[in-house]
Amino acid sequence: MKQRKRLTLGQASLFLGVSQTTLRHWTDEGRVKAFVTPGGHRRYEEADLEAFLRSHHKAQGVKSLVARIEEVALKQGRARQYFLSRPWYEGLAEEHRLQFRERGRRLVELLVLYITHPSRQEALLEEARALGEEYGQHLGGLGLPLPEALEAFTFHRSGIVDSALEVLRDRQPVSIRALEAFPRVIGLMDRVLLSLVEAYQKEAP
């Protein structure tokens, strides 16, 4: 009789393509079978993991994360409705509104490239800095108070971050690569924001 192959927690998480924390949760919830050794360590049988994969959706990966972020670019109606309710936005010429929308699209494209092409990290971070500088110069040149200038960016930023977090809220398996991409998303957005503030302070009257 063929002996069943037993895996450690780390080996099992790699087998499923999820983090060890996620696998612990699934084990505690009874979704994945495991047994505990006399020394208190969890062990998983490869056959049980294979059965779990067959009965569940494939782990959401980088493509799922990118798809959620790209959805933000398609939800312009929500953003337009929000900004139209802000007094400072009502007074903007259509030219300036178009520039805001164009930079929003560029930000989404930049994030997608940053997630899918980690080898280009340094160059893409430089593009993020330059985009933030454009934001800051534009907002500062309009003479908006800093809180309103930040509102214009943070509303869009929160939409992108929330869309990415939806991947976790689905409670479906999430690949390690997708989990590792989350801090990169936040880091790039922070780079844009810091550059925006620096440029705004130089440009504002």
C-alpha positions as CSV (number, residue, x, y, z in Angstrom):
1,M,0.0,0.0,0.0
2,K,1.4,3.4,-1.0
3,Q,2.2,5.6,2.0
4,R,0.4,8.9,2.0
5,K,2.6,11.9,1.6
6,R,2.3,14.4,4.5
7,L,3.3,18.0,4.3
8,T,4.2,20.7,6.8
9,L,2.3,23.9,7.1
10,G,4.8,25.7,4.9
11,Q,4.8,23.0,2.3
12,A,1.0,22.8,2.2
13,S,0.6,26.5,1.8
14,L,3.0,26.4,-1.2
15,F,1.1,23.5,-2.6
16,L,-2.2,25.5,-2.4
17,G,-0.6,28.7,-3.5
18,V,-1.7,30.7,-0.4
19,S,-0.1,32.2,2.7
20,Q,0.5,30.2,5.8
21,T,-1.9,32.5,7.7
22,T,-4.7,31.8,5.2
23,L,-4.1,28.1,5.5
24,R,-4.2,28.3,9.3
25,H,-7.6,30.1,9.1
26,W,-9.0,27.4,6.7
27,T,-7.8,24.7,9.0
28,D,-9.3,26.3,12.1
29,E,-12.6,26.7,10.1
30,G,-12.5,23.0,9.1
31,R,-12.2,23.8,5.4
32,V,-8.9,22.0,5.1
33,K,-8.2,18.7,6.9
34,A,-5.1,18.5,9.1
35,F,-3.8,16.6,12.0
36,V,-1.5,17.7,14.8
37,T,1.7,15.8,15.7
38,P,2.6,15.0,19.3
39,G,4.9,18.0,19.2
40,G,2.0,20.3,18.3
41,H,2.8,20.8,14.6
42,R,0.2,20.6,11.8
43,R,0.5,18.1,9.0
44,Y,-1.4,17.9,5.8
45,E,-1.9,14.9,3.5
46,E,-1.3,15.7,-0.1
47,A,-4.4,13.8,-1.2
48,D,-6.6,16.0,1.0
49,L,-5.0,19.1,-0.5
50,E,-5.6,17.9,-4.0
51,A,-9.3,17.2,-3.1
52,F,-9.6,20.7,-1.7
53,L,-8.3,22.2,-4.9
54,R,-10.7,20.2,-7.0
55,S,-13.7,21.3,-5.0
56,H,-12.8,25.0,-4.7
57,H,-12.2,27.8,-7.1
58,K,-8.7,28.4,-8.3
59,A,-6.7,30.8,-6.0
60,Q,-7.1,34.4,-7.0
61,G,-3.9,35.7,-8.3
62,V,-2.3,38.8,-9.7
63,K,-4.7,38.8,-12.7
64,S,-7.7,39.0,-10.2
65,L,-6.0,41.8,-8.4
66,V,-5.3,43.7,-11.6
67,A,-8.9,43.2,-12.8
68,R,-10.3,44.7,-9.6
69,I,-8.0,47.7,-9.9
70,E,-8.9,48.3,-13.5
71,E,-12.6,48.3,-12.6
72,V,-11.9,51.7,-10.9
73,A,-11.1,53.3,-14.3
74,L,-14.5,52.1,-15.5
75,K,-16.5,53.5,-12.6
76,Q,-16.1,57.2,-13.5
77,G,-19.7,57.9,-12.8
78,R,-19.3,57.4,-9.1
79,A,-16.3,59.7,-9.0
80,R,-18.0,62.3,-11.2
81,Q,-21.0,62.4,-9.0
82,Y,-18.9,62.8,-5.9
83,F,-16.8,65.7,-7.3
84,L,-19.8,67.5,-8.7
85,S,-21.0,67.8,-5.1
86,R,-17.8,69.6,-4.1
87,P,-18.0,73.4,-4.3
88,W,-14.4,73.7,-5.5
89,Y,-14.9,71.3,-8.4
90,E,-18.0,73.1,-9.7
91,G,-15.8,76.1,-10.6
92,L,-13.3,74.2,-12.6
93,A,-13.2,74.6,-16.4
94,E,-13.8,71.4,-18.4
95,E,-10.2,71.4,-19.5
96,H,-9.1,71.0,-15.9
97,R,-11.7,68.2,-15.2
98,L,-10.4,66.3,-18.3
99,Q,-6.8,66.6,-16.9
100,F,-8.0,65.1,-13.6
101,R,-9.6,62.2,-15.4
102,E,-6.6,61.6,-17.6
103,R,-4.2,61.4,-14.6
104,G,-6.6,59.0,-12.9
105,R,-6.4,56.7,-15.9
106,R,-2.6,57.0,-15.9
107,L,-2.4,56.2,-12.2
108,V,-4.4,52.9,-12.8
109,E,-2.2,52.0,-15.8
110,L,0.9,52.7,-13.7
111,L,-0.4,50.5,-10.8
112,V,-1.1,47.6,-13.2
113,L,2.4,47.8,-14.7
114,Y,3.9,48.0,-11.2
115,I,2.1,44.8,-10.1
116,T,2.7,42.8,-13.2
117,H,6.3,43.9,-14.0
118,P,8.2,43.9,-10.7
119,S,11.5,44.0,-12.6
120,R,10.6,47.6,-13.6
121,Q,10.0,48.7,-10.1
122,E,12.5,51.6,-9.9
123,A,11.5,53.1,-13.3
124,L,7.8,52.8,-12.4
125,L,8.4,54.4,-9.0
126,E,10.0,57.3,-10.8
127,E,7.0,57.6,-13.1
128,A,4.8,57.6,-9.9
129,R,6.9,60.5,-8.5
130,A,6.5,62.5,-11.8
131,L,2.8,61.8,-11.8
132,G,2.4,63.1,-8.3
133,E,4.4,66.2,-9.2
134,E,2.0,66.8,-12.0
135,Y,-1.0,66.5,-9.7
136,G,0.6,68.8,-7.1
137,Q,1.6,71.5,-9.7
138,H,-1.9,71.4,-11.2
139,L,-3.7,71.6,-7.9
140,G,-1.4,74.2,-6.4
141,G,-1.7,76.3,-9.6
142,L,-5.5,76.3,-9.2
143,G,-5.1,77.9,-5.8
144,L,-7.0,75.2,-4.0
145,P,-6.4,74.9,-0.2
146,L,-4.3,71.9,0.7
147,P,-7.2,69.9,2.2
148,E,-9.2,70.2,-1.0
149,A,-6.2,69.4,-3.1
150,L,-5.6,66.2,-1.1
151,E,-9.3,65.3,-1.3
152,A,-9.1,65.3,-5.1
153,F,-6.4,62.6,-4.9
154,T,-7.4,60.6,-1.8
155,F,-10.9,59.9,-3.1
156,H,-9.4,58.2,-6.2
157,R,-6.8,56.5,-4.1
158,S,-9.3,55.0,-1.6
159,G,-11.3,53.6,-4.6
160,I,-8.3,51.8,-5.9
161,V,-7.2,50.5,-2.5
162,D,-10.8,49.3,-1.7
163,S,-11.1,47.5,-5.1
164,A,-7.8,45.7,-4.3
165,L,-9.0,44.7,-0.9
166,E,-12.1,43.2,-2.4
167,V,-9.9,40.3,-3.5
168,L,-9.4,39.5,0.2
169,R,-13.0,40.1,1.2
170,D,-14.2,37.4,-1.2
171,R,-12.8,34.8,1.2
172,Q,-11.6,32.8,-1.8
173,P,-8.0,31.4,-2.0
174,V,-5.5,34.2,-2.7
175,S,-2.1,33.4,-4.2
176,I,1.1,34.5,-2.5
177,R,2.1,36.7,-5.4
178,A,-1.2,38.5,-5.1
179,L,-0.7,39.0,-1.4
180,E,2.8,40.3,-1.9
181,A,1.4,42.8,-4.4
182,F,-0.8,44.6,-1.8
183,P,2.0,46.5,0.0
184,R,3.4,47.4,-3.5
185,V,0.1,49.0,-4.4
186,I,0.0,51.0,-1.2
187,G,3.7,52.0,-1.6
188,L,3.3,53.3,-5.1
189,M,0.2,55.3,-4.1
190,D,2.1,56.8,-1.2
191,R,4.9,57.8,-3.5
192,V,2.4,59.7,-5.7
193,L,0.9,61.3,-2.7
194,L,4.2,62.5,-1.2
195,S,5.3,63.9,-4.5
196,L,1.9,65.6,-4.9
197,V,2.3,67.4,-1.5
198,E,5.9,68.5,-2.2
199,A,5.0,69.9,-5.6
200,Y,1.9,71.6,-4.3
201,Q,3.8,73.4,-1.6
202,K,6.2,74.8,-4.2
203,E,3.4,75.8,-6.6
204,A,0.7,77.2,-4.3
205,P,0.7,81.0,-4.0
